[in-house]
């Protein structure tokens, strides 16, 4: 018995005066935030479709994350700062400022802690933006973060250079293909004690090699091209790994 391919049905659409680089739904699912590459932060209600400008994070935004169970928006910008916004009135304050681009914005499930990375360092803030913990023990630049419960977070990183791609060496075990890649590291650690928990948790990582766009230097357009290249490569990996449904929208 064949299973029909899933099809995404187009819904409401709207235009913003910027190009979107990230979005995040509110806890209610009735509103979402859109981060623009030129720095504009919008609040959009799909039913009305009219974007509401919350504020501007110059020279450009990298990502946005809506606080679970709350009204705060966290943004990471090309100026190296992490900012907290009130989604209702647009009130903003700078919670962190550094030289490197922040990556991996991740709120804890209860909205009481915010994690992000800069280079090889991981930072934990409380909901008001006050620093709670900084860890610098990683051996490569961090790219993604994820919380596991209240006091554990997972971080992933890949060592890189701007023009170098690491080879992927497939090997087979138990009839399934696994990927072994150099300089790839996923770690689980306690955000209170800083203890590495990776030795007590088994995990398998499927490695999709891409460049790290945060390492690209040059003009604004050159850096944006790097992000577009990563986007296209990830889309190709997703199609190869999961297939592509006939018809519908991606």
Residue, then its C-alpha position, 0 to 999 in steps of 0.5 A: x500500500x503506497x503512502x501519498x506524499x505530504x504536500x504543504x498547502x500555501x497560507x498567508x504571505x506578507x512582504x518585509x523591507x529586508x531579506x529574511x535570515x531567520x524566524x521564530x514562533x511565539x509560544x502561542x503559535x499566533x505570532x512569529x518574529x522575522x530577522x532581516x539580513x539588513x538588521x530589521x526585526x519584525x513581528x508578524x501575525x499570520x492572520x493579519x499578515x501586516x509586519x510590525x517593525x520591532x526594532x533594528x539591529x545594525x548592521x544586520x541580523x544573524x538569528x532570532x529566538x523567541x523566549x518560551x513562555x515569555x515575550x522576550x526576543x533574543x537576537x544575534x547580530x553582525x556587530x557581535x552583540x546579543x540583544x534582548x527585546x520586548x516583543x510588544x513595545x520594542x524595548x531593547x538592551x544589549x546583553x553581550x557584545x564581542x568581536x566574534x559573531x554569536x551562533x546557536x541562540x537557544x533558550x532553555x525550555x522554561x525560558x529562564x536561560x539563554x545559551x549562545x556561542x562565540x568562537x570556542x566559548x559558550x555563554x549562558x545568560x539569565x532571562x534578563x541578560x545577566x551572565x551566568x556561566x562561560x565555558x571556553x573548553x571546546x577545541x573548535x568553533x561552536x556552531x549549534x547548541x541545544x538544551x537537554x532538560x534544565x541543566x544540560x546543554x549540547x554543543x556541536x562544533x567543527x574545526x575549519x579554515x575558510x577555504x578548507x573542506x574536510x573529507x568524509x570517510x564512510x564506513x559500514x557497521x551492522x549493515x548501516x552506513x556511518x560517517x567518520x569525519x575528522x575534527x567533528x565533536x559533539x559534547x554534552x555538559x552540565x551548565x551548572x558545574x561545567x562537567x563534560x557528560x559526553x562519556x556517559x551518553x552514547x550518540x551517533x552524529x551524521x556529518x554534513x560538511x559545509x563551510x563555516x560562513x562566520x569565518x568568511x571575511x570580505x565585503x557584506x555581499x561576500x559574507x552573504x554569499x557564504x551563507x547562501x552557499x551553506x543554505x544550498x548545500x544543506x538543502x542538497x543534503x536534505x534532499x539526498x537524505x530524506x528524498x523530495x516529495x512530488x509536488x507541493x512546496x519545500 
